[in-house]
Amino acid sequence: MAPAALLMNESWPSKRVCVMGASGPLGSTLVQRLLQRGYAVHAAALRHYPPDTHVHGGVGCLEGVLSSCDHENKNKRLRAFDTDPLDYHSILDALKGCSGLFYCFDPPSDRPTYDELMAEVEVRAAHNVLEACAQTSTVDKVVFTSSATAVIWRDGRNTMPDLDERNWSDISFCKKYKLWHGLSKTLAEKAAWALAMDRGLNMVSVNGGLLMGSSPHDGHQLMTVDNPYLKGAAEMYEDGVFVTVDLGFLVDAHICVYEDVSSYGRYLCFNQVIDSNTAALELAHMLFPSSPSSPSPQRMLKSIIRHIMVY
């Protein structure tokens, strides 16, 4: 259920692309990988939310990305933009001259919890970004980052056939059980697809599993026990749809679908399924690192299931 192995062509011509959401772990790694492949990159950090939500973001969050690039990349092929997803004109500025867009929406680290407000903001941001792409004369492809949580949630989970990229999470189901991450990703992706089809935009979505690995700048694990994706993990585990994806694998998938002219539609992207006691215990060890006072693996597994149970 993941894209085929990355089909990289080292002779791929240099193009200018925009990475929107470049201050997050996925976006910043995309910036680095694209620069390595010879692209010129507009790295746009998203300033999230209205002022009264006390969330911080913007170009300041890109310092780690900028410092990791060599002097030539900084001066010739990398530009940083401070972009407000609710400000249409700031989006247009970041897209100017770009032939492609990689769009990632991540909540900032100081407010990782999803709620109904997050869903509303994410939908508005997706709409603004796709509308801005439609108004440019240069953007010819959009790679939209979504999530497996926009696919897996629905009534009658145990009676449904196997899931694939054609499935959508049920909005009423997500609201009923407060699955805000799934609700946000479903509504935002649907809004993006509706606008892309209406405006004739060439869009591909990558619906990734739970993001695993370490932050490219500080080495910290990306996945913590309060990750909003984990709400409902017990049910995902029972249904065999608890999927994870390594950061590097997900980045390669994004570039693959951008460069492959035959790519279209939605792509579920993961490289591990948490479908065994052993895999679940490994995940629990990551969430609760070992220490002299750590509980046994069995107790850790029960702790994570209790922590993320929704019904």
Buried (B, 14 or more C-beta within 10 A) or exposed (E): BBBEEBEEEEEEEEBBBBBBBBBBBBBBBBBBBBBEBEBBBBBBBBBBBEEEEEBEBBBEBBEEBBEBBEEEBBEEBBBBBBBBBBEBEBBBBBBEEBBBBBBBBBBBBEBEEBBEEBBEBBBBBBBBBBBBBBEBEEBBBBBBBBBBBBBBBBEEBEEEEEBEBEBBBBBEBBBEBBBBBBBBBBBBBBBBBEBBEEEEBBBBBBBBBBBBBEBBBEEEEBBEEEBBBBBBBBBBBEBEBBBBBBBBBBBBBBBBBBBBEEBEEBBBBBBBBBBEEEBBBBBBBBBBEEEEEEEEBEEBBEBBBEBBEEE
